[in-house]
Amino acid sequence: MIETAAINAVMRTLADPTRRAVFERIVSSDEITVVELTRGSGVTQGAISQHLKSLKLAGLVAERPEGRRVFYRAEPEGLAPLVDWMGHYAVFWRERFANLRSLLKEIDP
């Protein structure tokens, strides 16, 4: 059974385009700070911090404090509920594509 609450949290978190952009920047880096995420984003440091809090609560990022700086990194396991949910529907699509392939062969042998 797929855990609905976890899927909802991940989808809700990634539904926001700014938060998704922040997540994508984190994914493309080994580790990144709030200052680096803010630079060139057009978003305030406070807003970035709020987005990071949401990403962290959803299990999509982890933080590592070092002195006065905090480094953020992506947590691939955080996407597991979404991957599981998509995998559940993969059977549906595989069957539909197989049916389409058969139909196209019948139409144009």
C-alpha positions as a Markdown table, in Angstrom:
| # | Residue | x | y | z |
|---|---|---|---|---|
| 1 | Met | 0.0 | 0.0 | 0.0 |
| 2 | Ile | 1.3 | 3.4 | -0.9 |
| 3 | Glu | 1.5 | 5.9 | 2.0 |
| 4 | Thr | -0.8 | 8.8 | 0.9 |
| 5 | Ala | 0.4 | 11.3 | 3.5 |
| 6 | Ala | 4.0 | 11.1 | 2.3 |
| 7 | Ile | 3.0 | 11.4 | -1.3 |
| 8 | Asn | 0.9 | 14.4 | -0.5 |
| 9 | Ala | 3.7 | 16.1 | 1.4 |
| 10 | Val | 6.2 | 15.6 | -1.5 |
| 11 | Met | 3.7 | 16.7 | -4.2 |
| 12 | Arg | 2.5 | 19.7 | -2.2 |
| 13 | Thr | 6.1 | 20.8 | -1.5 |
| 14 | Leu | 7.2 | 20.4 | -5.1 |
| 15 | Ala | 4.0 | 22.1 | -6.5 |
| 16 | Asp | 5.4 | 25.5 | -5.8 |
| 17 | Pro | 7.5 | 26.6 | -8.8 |
| 18 | Thr | 10.0 | 28.7 | -6.7 |
| 19 | Arg | 10.4 | 25.8 | -4.2 |
| 20 | Arg | 10.9 | 23.4 | -7.1 |
| 21 | Ala | 13.6 | 25.7 | -8.5 |
| 22 | Val | 15.4 | 25.8 | -5.2 |
| 23 | Phe | 15.2 | 22.0 | -5.0 |
| 24 | Glu | 16.6 | 21.7 | -8.5 |
| 25 | Arg | 19.5 | 24.0 | -7.6 |
| 26 | Ile | 20.2 | 21.9 | -4.5 |
| 27 | Val | 20.1 | 18.7 | -6.5 |
| 28 | Ser | 22.6 | 20.1 | -9.0 |
| 29 | Ser | 25.1 | 20.8 | -6.2 |
| 30 | Asp | 26.8 | 18.6 | -3.8 |
| 31 | Glu | 26.0 | 21.0 | -1.0 |
| 32 | Ile | 24.9 | 24.6 | -1.1 |
| 33 | Thr | 24.3 | 27.4 | 1.4 |
| 34 | Val | 21.3 | 29.8 | 1.7 |
| 35 | Val | 23.5 | 32.7 | 0.5 |
| 36 | Glu | 24.4 | 30.7 | -2.6 |
| 37 | Leu | 20.8 | 29.8 | -3.2 |
| 38 | Thr | 19.7 | 33.4 | -2.8 |
| 39 | Arg | 22.3 | 34.8 | -5.2 |
| 40 | Gly | 20.8 | 35.3 | -8.6 |
| 41 | Ser | 17.4 | 33.8 | -7.6 |
| 42 | Gly | 15.4 | 37.0 | -7.4 |
| 43 | Val | 14.0 | 35.7 | -4.1 |
| 44 | Thr | 14.9 | 37.1 | -0.6 |
| 45 | Gln | 17.0 | 35.1 | 1.8 |
| 46 | Gly | 14.0 | 34.9 | 4.2 |
| 47 | Ala | 11.9 | 33.4 | 1.4 |
| 48 | Ile | 14.6 | 30.9 | 0.5 |
| 49 | Ser | 14.8 | 29.9 | 4.2 |
| 50 | Gln | 11.1 | 29.3 | 4.3 |
| 51 | His | 11.3 | 27.1 | 1.1 |
| 52 | Leu | 14.2 | 25.2 | 2.6 |
| 53 | Lys | 12.1 | 24.6 | 5.8 |
| 54 | Ser | 9.3 | 23.1 | 3.6 |
| 55 | Leu | 11.7 | 21.0 | 1.6 |
| 56 | Lys | 13.3 | 19.7 | 4.9 |
| 57 | Leu | 9.9 | 18.9 | 6.5 |
| 58 | Ala | 9.0 | 16.9 | 3.3 |
| 59 | Gly | 12.3 | 14.9 | 3.7 |
| 60 | Leu | 13.7 | 16.2 | 0.4 |
| 61 | Val | 16.7 | 18.0 | 1.8 |
| 62 | Ala | 19.1 | 17.6 | 4.7 |
| 63 | Glu | 21.2 | 20.2 | 6.4 |
| 64 | Arg | 24.7 | 20.2 | 7.8 |
| 65 | Pro | 25.8 | 23.2 | 10.0 |
| 66 | Glu | 29.4 | 24.3 | 9.9 |
| 67 | Gly | 30.2 | 27.3 | 12.0 |
| 68 | Arg | 27.8 | 30.1 | 11.0 |
| 69 | Arg | 26.9 | 28.5 | 7.7 |
| 70 | Val | 24.4 | 25.7 | 7.0 |
| 71 | Phe | 24.9 | 23.5 | 4.0 |
| 72 | Tyr | 22.0 | 21.9 | 2.3 |
| 73 | Arg | 22.0 | 18.7 | 0.2 |
| 74 | Ala | 19.3 | 16.7 | -1.6 |
| 75 | Glu | 17.9 | 13.6 | 0.0 |
| 76 | Pro | 17.1 | 11.2 | -2.8 |
| 77 | Glu | 15.1 | 9.0 | -0.4 |
| 78 | Gly | 12.7 | 11.8 | 0.0 |
| 79 | Leu | 11.4 | 11.2 | -3.5 |
| 80 | Ala | 10.7 | 7.5 | -2.8 |
| 81 | Pro | 7.0 | 8.0 | -2.0 |
| 82 | Leu | 6.5 | 9.8 | -5.4 |
| 83 | Val | 8.5 | 7.1 | -7.2 |
| 84 | Asp | 6.5 | 4.4 | -5.6 |
| 85 | Trp | 3.3 | 6.1 | -6.5 |
| 86 | Met | 4.4 | 6.5 | -10.1 |
| 87 | Gly | 5.5 | 2.9 | -10.2 |
| 88 | His | 2.0 | 1.9 | -9.2 |
| 89 | Tyr | 0.6 | 3.5 | -12.3 |
| 90 | Ala | 3.4 | 2.2 | -14.6 |
| 91 | Val | 1.5 | -1.0 | -15.0 |
| 92 | Phe | -1.5 | 1.0 | -16.3 |
| 93 | Trp | 0.7 | 2.8 | -18.9 |
| 94 | Arg | 2.6 | -0.3 | -20.0 |
| 95 | Glu | -0.7 | -2.0 | -20.7 |
| 96 | Arg | -2.1 | 1.0 | -22.6 |
| 97 | Phe | 1.1 | 1.3 | -24.7 |
| 98 | Ala | 1.0 | -2.4 | -25.5 |
| 99 | Asn | -2.6 | -2.0 | -26.6 |
| 100 | Leu | -1.7 | 1.0 | -28.7 |
| 101 | Arg | 1.2 | -0.9 | -30.3 |
| 102 | Ser | -1.1 | -3.8 | -31.2 |
| 103 | Leu | -3.7 | -1.4 | -32.6 |
| 104 | Leu | -1.1 | 0.4 | -34.8 |
| 105 | Lys | 0.1 | -2.9 | -36.1 |
| 106 | Glu | -3.4 | -3.8 | -37.1 |
| 107 | Ile | -4.0 | -0.5 | -38.8 |
| 108 | Asp | -0.7 | -0.3 | -40.6 |
| 109 | Pro | 0.9 | -3.8 | -40.8 |
